[in-house]
Amino acid sequence: MSEQVHWRYAVVGNIVKTPHPDSEGIIRYGTPAFSGGTKVYLCGKIWDFDNKTIEVVGLCRGKKYQVHSVPVIMIENVRCGKAYTPHVTSIMSDFESWWCWWERTKKDKKATENFVAKWHSRFGTAPMQLP
């Protein structure tokens, strides 16, 4: 079993709130796994910006924290943050690719800021910095 991690640097976003048509033309709110507005933690440490989906951890419609693949166009308000929620840090620590998540070093903080800046230069909106 992994050691208890109390927090770690993370890239945080929200699932888009605005209604949108799915592939069948039905108006949907959010994604199949997440409601619109749900806070998600992006698994971006080794993610390629050419991918159309990204793995995220978030509180699913079933009210459990899980990892799901989400289209990047369904994520908004991407910013730097810290993951404090025990369920989230546990998933990040126990995830089969635990090394895909940032830790608690200054290097990791800078890496999350660089990821967010690159995200915003690629997909739009201004980046936010950690205090």
Secondary structure, DSSP 4 states (H G I P E B T S, - for coil): -PPP---EEEEEEEE--S-EE-TTS-EESS-SSS-TT-EEEE--TT--TT-SEEEEEEE-TTSSEEEEEEEGGGEEEEEEEEE--HHHHHHHHHSTTGGGS--SSHHHHHHHHHHHHHHHHHH-S------
